[in-house]
Amino acid sequence: MDAATEATRSLQGLSPELTARVPHLLEAMRTVGAGLDLHVTLDRIVATAAELADARYAAIGIVDETRAGLSDFVTYGVTTAQHEQIGALPDGHKGLLGALIHDPEPLRLGNLTEDARSVGFPPGHPPMRTFLGVPIRVQGEVFGNLYLTEKRGGAEFSEEDLHMVRVLATEAGIAIGNARLHAATRQRERWIDGSVAVTTELLAGSDVDDALAVVAEQARKLADSAAGIVLLPDDEGGLEIVAVSADEPAGIMGTQIPNDSPVVEQLLTGEPVFVEDSASDPRMVTDIAQRFGPSMMLPLKSGGRVLGTLATPRSRGARPFTAAERTLATQFAAQAALALVLADAQRDRERLAVYEDRDRIARDLHDLVIQRLFATGMILESAQRRTIVPDVALGVGKAVDELDVTIQEIRTAIFALQQGPAEAPSGLRTRVLREIGTAAVPLGFQPSASFIGPVDSRVGELTGKNLIAALREALSNAFRHAQATRIEVVVDATIRLSDGTRGVRLTVADDGIGIPDGGRRSGLKNLAKRAESLGGRSTYGPGLGEAGTGTTVRWEAPL
């Protein structure tokens, strides 16, 4: 209201010539004030100002947070071809643009090239002589400057032009303030919605790897960054990248930041790190830093405990993160950390319930099923001894042998059911067998497993960890959707990938109903993302059933 009152007061006592232009000014003010999108508002302001002052060119230079240069430059009248010839937009650190930043007062020049502060134009820049510059203030603070050049007809900008543009700049400040407030509100809403989406997804029961991938993907989208990266502490006291969301994730997953890196200590103590340019910052010691520009590295901290780090780097040359974006991202990281803690606690409760149920099943198998099978075997042995028909005796003997094998298999299943997580050996072969044994309970049968090559010694920990997660996903899909009666699992550590590097391939084939047309493929997408993040791939095809019914999933990654 104060700005509007000042603008109205400035219209009092105008000359007849200026009074005649008031309707045009009022229409220009109405045009500028329409809409809430900030970029659309800026485009509208420069176009309206050029029309009001009869200028060939107009621009708005937005002052950056340091108040020393320009963060953006919106133009009118300069063609796309001219923009390409000019190259980089002005940064406002020198010349007349820089002078108006440091001294935000109206400036009118008959020939800007003769001004001592002028530094000339870059090649391809259109010639400009007459100049009019006016600051734009938003809530009393300089937002930027409005520039007009080349008044049509070759005349200089008049005092009346200056007066009209100053009034327009006042209205522009109001419109920009409204647009910025709207943009800030929408931005906060997006970050809040993203936090809710992360919390909902994590509490839906995803495993740890999938949960971290969700955090990385949401952070990348909300921060408008080139990648979303989650790092966890490693055994050497540094940080390791364990989840990546990027257009080209290959080569990022598994990257380690050593414990002597300047940023690690700060991050592990719960302090965020903001980098203006990852490629040139000496604190960024990894090779992948050369791919990126501005970056936020935010601790995933909850209850005084630092779980890891969330990084959101932008592409090289991209705009830096604003103070508002840094604040919102820090709050998002804190919410994501809390959601991870809650999800971990929920998984612990679910895991405990599963182990309790497995103990009950193991007791029932031992106390009821085995005893009954053993008693049935004794009855059959007694009948075998009393029969005088050789074929009957032979058939009964085979039945007894089958019962003995069944009892041994049930005892093996009981042993697997009674194993706790701490008892699991670390070898990949054993982890695969244990995963298959765990899946046998809900499936109702034991999938077969075979191994090619020295899988324990060749397959690295990161690839092995993701292979187990892929196996779990594939078995879960077979149980929930395939209605399979037979599953074969093969782990081959002797393959060559398409680029010639050594790799490992997991094959899970079933004889189920296959993948229906139009059916959900979220599980298959998860498998593909996990493989691609390591530089591998995941495919699927016909299964084990007659005429190729069922599904075969092939998941491969470098060793």
C-alpha atoms as one frame of an Amber mdcrd trajectory, in Angstrom:
protein
   0.000   0.000   0.000   2.856   2.391   0.791   4.381   1.751  -2.625   1.035
   2.260  -4.354   0.440   5.504  -2.432   3.885   6.789  -3.375   3.237   5.920
  -7.018  -0.086   7.798  -6.960   1.473  10.841  -5.290   4.166  10.968  -7.933
   1.481  11.465 -10.607   0.352  14.754  -9.097   1.373  18.016 -10.840   2.306
  16.389 -14.130   2.869  18.307 -17.363   0.143  18.143 -20.038   2.335  15.836
 -22.153   2.829  13.457 -19.262  -0.804  13.639 -18.227  -1.795  12.499 -21.708
   0.307   9.365 -21.210  -1.286   8.465 -17.864  -3.930   6.139 -19.373  -1.133
   4.267 -21.129   0.753   4.072 -17.833  -2.277   2.776 -15.959  -2.835   0.115
 -18.584   0.847  -0.837 -18.315   0.532  -1.098 -14.516  -2.537  -3.306 -14.875
  -0.674  -5.557 -17.322   2.368  -5.858 -15.046   0.260  -6.763 -12.019  -1.557
  -9.664 -13.713  -0.469 -13.216 -12.858   1.667 -14.802 -10.143   4.335 -16.727
 -12.023   7.663 -14.952 -11.379   9.297 -15.593 -14.753   6.141 -14.680 -16.645
   5.893 -11.506 -14.544   9.475 -10.513 -15.379   8.918 -11.094 -19.094   5.761
  -9.005 -18.906   7.565  -6.152 -17.092  10.364  -5.790 -19.668   7.923  -5.928
 -22.586   5.588  -3.377 -20.964   8.442  -1.026 -20.017   9.812  -1.089 -23.561
   6.386  -0.256 -24.970   5.752   2.491 -22.390   9.075   4.281 -23.056   9.129
   3.450 -26.790  12.450   1.613 -26.362  13.857  -0.974 -28.737  15.481  -3.056
 -25.976  14.696  -3.689 -22.307  16.093  -5.924 -19.580  15.855  -6.697 -15.880
  19.000  -7.631 -14.005  18.216  -9.554 -10.797  20.701  -8.859  -8.007  22.189
 -12.001  -6.426  22.276 -12.803  -2.705  25.770 -11.336  -2.272  24.515  -7.966
  -3.622  27.671  -7.865  -5.745  26.423  -9.185  -9.096  23.482 -10.508 -11.083
  21.905 -13.939 -10.644  19.646 -13.646 -13.715  19.122 -11.384 -16.711  15.738
 -11.164 -18.488  15.724  -9.396 -21.863  13.299  -8.008 -24.425  14.072  -7.136
 -28.047  17.226  -9.256 -28.361  16.643 -12.141 -30.786  17.615 -15.750 -30.163
  20.325 -15.524 -32.806  21.768 -12.426 -31.133  21.730 -14.181 -27.759  23.725
 -17.049 -29.263  26.262 -14.625 -30.726  26.618 -12.691 -27.452  27.188 -15.841
 -25.402  27.139 -15.632 -21.609  24.744 -13.151 -20.021  26.263 -10.243 -18.058
  27.161 -10.955 -14.429  26.912  -7.331 -13.256  30.402  -7.218 -11.745  31.534
  -4.339 -13.960  30.317  -1.639 -16.344  27.112   0.360 -16.051  25.212  -2.693
 -14.819  27.622  -3.069 -11.931  27.446   0.672 -11.179  23.657   0.494 -10.816
  23.994  -2.443  -8.419  26.335  -0.534  -6.117  24.484   2.767  -6.526  20.796
   1.926  -7.142  19.614   5.312  -8.350  17.862   6.273 -11.625  20.306   6.882
 -14.460  19.611   8.521 -17.855  22.305   8.828 -20.531  22.291  10.255 -24.033
  25.188   8.038 -25.111  26.169   5.218 -22.778  29.372   4.471 -24.711  30.776
   7.850 -23.628  30.209   7.173 -19.923  33.431   6.470 -18.012  31.852   3.443
 -16.350  31.024   1.734 -19.650  33.186  -1.261 -20.629  31.825  -1.763 -24.146
  29.860  -4.633 -25.682  30.823  -8.223 -26.490  31.014  -9.365 -30.152  27.599
  -9.849 -31.731  25.889  -7.461 -29.320  23.435  -5.048 -31.030  24.543  -1.386
 -30.956  23.062   0.663 -28.109  23.415   4.365 -27.350  20.605   5.946 -25.321
  20.116   4.443 -21.865  17.651   4.576 -18.979  18.122   2.599 -15.757  15.786
   2.424 -12.768  16.054   0.241  -9.631  13.201  -2.123  -8.740  12.566  -2.420
  -5.022  10.580  -5.224  -3.420   9.465  -4.502   0.140  12.082  -1.772   0.464
  14.967  -3.939  -0.771  16.547  -3.703  -4.212  15.460  -6.731  -6.230  17.169
  -5.655  -9.442  17.345  -2.957 -12.056  15.213  -2.185 -15.076  17.263  -1.141
 -18.130  15.960   0.493 -21.331  18.083   1.311 -24.381  17.706   2.698 -27.891
  14.647   4.932 -27.849  12.969   4.639 -31.215  13.426   7.512 -33.615  16.945
   8.222 -32.352  15.862  10.623 -29.588  17.083  10.486 -26.010  14.918   9.277
 -23.152  13.146  12.282 -21.632  12.408  13.235 -18.047   8.818  12.191 -18.722
  10.067   8.738 -19.784  12.092   8.504 -16.585   9.090   9.538 -14.504   6.782
   6.996 -16.154   9.313   4.164 -15.863   9.883   4.933 -12.168   6.151   4.623
 -11.531   6.101   1.380 -13.519   9.096   0.098 -11.522   7.149   0.717  -8.309
   4.238  -1.353  -9.606   6.707  -3.949 -10.865   8.148  -4.234  -7.346   4.657
  -4.997  -5.989   3.996  -7.579  -8.717   7.384  -9.220  -8.208   6.832  -9.338
  -4.446   3.512 -11.112  -4.936   5.030 -13.527  -7.466   7.974 -14.285  -5.168
   5.641 -14.935  -2.249   3.548 -17.255  -4.401   6.656 -19.050  -5.701   8.041
 -19.467  -2.163   4.721 -20.892  -0.970   4.547 -23.341  -3.864   8.161 -24.324
  -3.278   7.517 -25.067   0.407   4.447 -27.094  -0.558   6.507 -29.223  -2.962
   9.146 -29.941  -0.335   6.472 -30.811   2.237   4.727 -33.095  -0.262   8.080
 -34.705  -1.021   8.745 -35.332   2.673   5.311 -36.921   3.031   5.931 -39.113
  -0.033   9.275 -40.296   1.391   7.777 -41.068   4.801   4.841 -42.927   3.263
   7.079 -44.983   0.991   9.537 -45.887   3.742   6.822 -46.930   6.179   5.182
 -49.057   3.466   7.751 -51.750   4.146  10.513 -51.184   1.573  13.894 -52.746
   2.345  16.829 -50.538   3.297  18.267 -50.229  -0.225  14.917 -49.316  -1.737
  14.299 -46.824   1.078  17.568 -45.022   0.389  16.809 -45.002  -3.345  13.467
 -43.312  -2.613  15.222 -40.592  -0.586  17.742 -39.990  -3.397  15.060 -39.820
  -6.091  12.781 -37.436  -4.187  15.670 -35.145  -3.217  16.840 -34.922  -6.818
  13.363 -33.980  -8.037  12.691 -31.409  -5.313  16.110 -29.729  -5.502  16.016
 -29.615  -9.317  19.471 -31.178  -9.280  21.337 -33.413 -11.703  21.560 -36.220
  -9.161  20.319 -37.339  -5.779  22.954 -39.261  -3.818  22.888 -41.008  -0.433
  26.162 -41.783   1.351  26.622 -43.959   4.432  29.655 -44.298   6.739  32.085
 -47.037   5.678  34.414 -49.240   7.731  37.377 -46.864   7.264  35.579 -43.853
   8.742  34.775 -42.257   5.381  31.575 -42.169   3.341  30.385 -44.496   0.572
  27.716 -43.816  -2.056  25.009 -46.471  -1.640  22.058 -44.974  -3.554  21.947
 -42.824  -6.694  19.218 -41.192  -8.749  20.639 -39.701 -11.960  20.265 -39.843
 -15.723  23.709 -41.472 -15.944  24.295 -43.304 -12.638  27.092 -45.543 -13.934
  30.380 -44.936 -12.143  28.790 -43.167  -9.176  27.535 -46.067  -7.051  30.193
 -47.380  -4.675  32.381 -44.254  -4.831  34.096 -43.656  -1.486  35.056 -40.354
   0.128  38.114 -41.014   2.341  38.071 -40.144   6.034  40.756 -37.480   5.513
  38.514 -35.490   3.162  37.785 -31.998   4.560  34.033 -32.504   4.198  33.723
 -35.892   5.938  34.416 -34.698   9.467  31.988 -31.804   9.063  29.251 -34.060
   7.690  29.677 -36.794  10.297  29.361 -34.190  13.062  26.003 -33.179  11.613
  27.013 -29.973   9.796  25.851 -29.321   6.204  28.319 -28.491   3.443  27.402
 -26.139   0.589  29.637 -26.034  -2.473  29.482 -23.382  -5.199  31.297 -25.505
  -7.799  32.103 -29.167  -7.157  34.501 -29.353 -10.110  36.816 -26.635  -8.777
  36.327 -26.837  -4.992  39.497 -28.344  -3.431  37.422 -30.063  -0.746  35.788
 -32.305  -3.355  38.376 -35.036  -3.829  36.467 -37.691  -5.822  36.565 -38.098
  -9.599  32.796 -37.771  -9.940  32.955 -34.215  -8.556  34.183 -33.100 -11.990
  30.713 -33.809 -13.392  28.889 -31.327 -11.180  28.624 -27.661 -10.219  26.731
 -26.279  -7.198  26.033 -28.920  -4.561  24.379 -29.380  -1.179  25.671 -32.093
   1.161  23.249 -32.505   4.045  23.584 -34.815   7.059  20.789 -37.350   7.556
  20.543 -36.650  11.263  17.880 -37.707  13.754  17.984 -37.535  17.543  21.656
 -36.580  17.596  22.580 -39.586  15.454  24.030 -39.084  11.966  22.842 -41.908
   9.704  24.560 -40.676   6.544  24.585 -37.831   4.036  22.238 -36.646   1.302
  23.888 -34.857  -1.648  22.067 -32.950  -4.409  24.595 -31.696  -6.990  23.522
 -29.637  -9.993  25.114 -29.693 -13.432  28.189 -27.618 -14.156  27.259 -24.021
 -14.897  23.832 -24.327 -13.261  22.545 -21.636 -10.916  23.608 -21.910  -7.249
  21.176 -22.941  -4.544  19.339 -20.075  -2.862  19.136 -19.599   0.894  15.501
 -20.745   0.807  16.429 -23.931  -1.090  19.201 -24.682   1.394  16.820 -24.299
   4.325  14.101 -26.439   2.753  16.584 -29.142   1.738  18.054 -29.252   5.251
  14.569 -29.707   6.701  13.824 -32.414   4.125  17.013 -34.284   5.077  16.042
 -34.171   8.768  12.552 -35.491   7.957  13.990 -38.211   5.712  16.384 -39.275
   8.485  13.500 -39.527  10.952  11.500 -41.563   8.428  14.494 -43.895   7.948
  14.739 -44.421  11.709  11.017 -45.130  11.995  11.093 -47.448   8.982  14.083
 -49.301  10.439  12.254 -49.743  13.747   9.178 -50.976  11.896  11.261 -53.483
   9.927  12.810 -54.702  13.193   9.334 -55.312  14.608   8.237 -57.094  11.443
  11.449 -59.140  11.395  10.908 -60.145  15.013   7.356 -61.217  14.189   8.677
 -63.273  11.271  11.279 -64.996  13.451   8.690 -65.761  16.097   6.434 -67.244
  13.434   9.324 -69.244  12.013  10.099 -70.620  15.467   6.477 -71.700  15.820
   6.512 -73.341  12.374   9.791 -75.107  13.193   8.351 -76.456  16.478   5.193
 -77.660  14.711   7.233 -79.370  12.005   9.422 -81.068  14.576   6.760 -82.006
  17.113   3.931 -82.944  14.760   4.909 -83.527  11.152   8.179 -85.409  11.667
   6.724 -87.571  14.422   3.753 -88.538  12.254   5.967 -89.261   9.259   8.261
 -91.346  11.443   5.307 -93.311  12.815   3.943 -93.827   9.284   7.332 -95.132
   8.203   7.419 -97.655  11.049   3.932 -98.890  10.115   5.007 -99.308   6.507
   8.189-101.179   7.530   6.074-103.533   9.628   3.724-104.119   6.692   6.725
-104.717   4.420   8.004-107.485   6.669   4.611-109.249   6.764   3.825-109.170
   3.051   4.647-112.154   0.877   4.142-110.355  -2.458   7.526-109.169  -3.787
   6.109-106.236  -5.776   4.226-104.975  -2.737   7.325-105.293  -0.554   9.353
-103.384  -3.150   6.760-100.605  -3.416   6.476-100.268   0.355  10.260-100.117
   0.639  10.380 -97.250  -1.851   7.685 -95.418   0.090   9.706 -95.794   3.284
  12.809 -94.454   1.548  10.838 -91.442   0.298   9.601 -90.799   3.832  13.194
 -90.854   5.111  14.245 -88.320   2.479  11.234 -86.157   3.332  12.105 -86.240
   7.024  15.680 -85.152   6.235  14.422 -82.271   4.068  12.054 -81.130   6.801
  14.879 -81.207   9.341  16.994 -79.073   6.980  14.115 -76.616   6.677  13.751
 -76.553  10.484  17.451 -75.736  10.845  17.117 -72.886   8.296  14.037 -71.559
  10.069  15.814 -71.482  13.406  18.859 -69.569  12.130  19.031 -65.946  13.254
  20.484 -63.071  11.230  23.725 -63.068  13.222  24.330 -66.737  12.334  24.403
 -66.171   8.600  27.884 -66.648   7.077  29.146 -63.856   4.887  29.741 -65.847
   1.686  27.567 -64.945  -1.295  26.745 -68.604  -1.979  25.444 -69.052   1.578
  23.474 -65.808   1.457  21.821 -66.929  -1.788  20.929 -70.310  -0.283  19.584
 -68.667   2.835  17.452 -66.287   0.782  16.074 -69.232  -1.165  15.406 -71.149
   2.066  13.530 -68.196   3.516  11.420 -67.901   0.347  10.578 -71.627   0.450
   8.221 -71.122   3.418   5.689 -68.821   1.703   6.209 -70.508  -1.686   5.392
 -73.966  -0.320   8.312 -75.591  -2.168  12.108 -75.316  -2.324  13.524 -73.489
  -5.383  16.604 -75.128  -6.889  19.957 -73.331  -6.868  23.160 -73.754  -8.851
  26.415 -71.794  -8.991  28.917 -71.364 -11.806  32.402 -70.158 -11.000  33.914
 -69.013  -7.676  31.075 -66.673  -6.691  32.362 -66.120  -3.142  35.813 -64.924
  -4.186  35.006 -63.088  -7.414  31.879 -61.085  -6.629  32.555 -57.854  -4.707
  30.623 -56.823  -1.612  28.664 -54.008  -3.296  27.640 -56.158  -6.266  26.882
 -59.112  -3.964  24.699 -56.961  -1.742  22.692 -55.748  -4.721  22.498 -59.268
  -6.190  20.899 -60.532  -2.973  18.415 -57.664  -3.054  17.630 -58.483  -6.702
  17.149 -62.158  -5.825  14.799 -61.192  -3.001  12.800 -58.985  -5.381  12.595
 -61.709  -8.047  11.509 -64.401  -5.559   8.971 -62.013  -4.058   7.514 -61.331
  -7.513   7.297 -65.078  -8.188   5.491 -65.660  -4.897   3.062 -62.719  -5.158
   2.247 -62.735  -8.864   3.513 -65.781 -10.752   1.622 -68.676  -9.068   4.693
 -70.785  -9.812   5.258 -74.420  -8.824   8.908 -74.533  -9.888  11.708 -71.972
  -9.615  15.336 -72.323 -10.678  18.036 -69.920  -9.472  21.455 -69.713 -11.158
  24.377 -67.477 -10.149  27.097 -67.336 -12.820  30.326 -65.486 -11.976  32.075
 -66.297 -15.293  30.183 -64.089 -17.754  31.315 -61.129 -19.829  29.146 -58.021
 -19.980  28.308 -56.254 -23.250  31.340 -53.967 -22.860  33.665 -56.932 -22.345
  34.187 -56.541 -18.598  33.832 -59.499 -16.253  30.491 -59.756 -14.515  28.050
 -61.909 -12.595  24.591 -62.926 -13.782  21.649 -63.900 -11.586  18.962 -65.903
 -13.373  15.608 -66.613 -11.710  13.222 -68.683 -13.861   9.723 -69.948 -12.975
   6.857 -71.845 -14.616   4.116 -69.452 -13.489   1.561 -67.462 -15.435   4.075
 -64.958 -16.782   3.720 -61.191 -16.987   0.240 -60.180 -18.145  -0.202 -57.423
 -20.724  -0.764 -54.125 -18.950   0.321 -55.579 -15.604   2.422 -53.680 -13.073
   6.154 -53.784 -13.649   7.399 -51.834 -10.635   9.422 -54.841  -9.420  11.120
 -55.235 -12.792  11.858 -51.496 -12.870  13.476 -51.742  -9.443  15.676 -54.588
 -10.697  16.691 -52.553 -13.753  17.515 -49.435 -11.684  19.625 -51.457  -9.280
  21.595 -53.044 -12.125  22.050 -49.793 -14.066  23.383 -47.996 -10.993  26.258
 -50.508 -11.014  26.815 -50.353 -14.770  24.859 -53.530 -15.553  21.371 -54.329
 -16.804  18.287 -56.441 -16.091  16.097 -58.216 -18.683  13.273 -60.733 -18.675
  11.870 -63.339 -21.068   9.996 -66.667 -21.344  10.006 -69.029 -18.368  10.285
 -72.763 -17.605   6.724 -73.824 -18.386   5.449 -75.540 -21.506   5.693 -73.311
 -24.581   7.737 -70.821 -22.564   5.105 -69.947 -19.983   6.367 -68.287 -16.854
   9.124 -65.700 -16.564  12.914 -65.709 -16.612  14.634 -62.699 -15.049  18.305
 -62.097 -15.847  20.143 -59.556 -13.687  23.809 -58.821 -14.304  26.419 -56.392
 -13.027  30.210 -55.977 -13.002  32.141 -58.061 -10.485
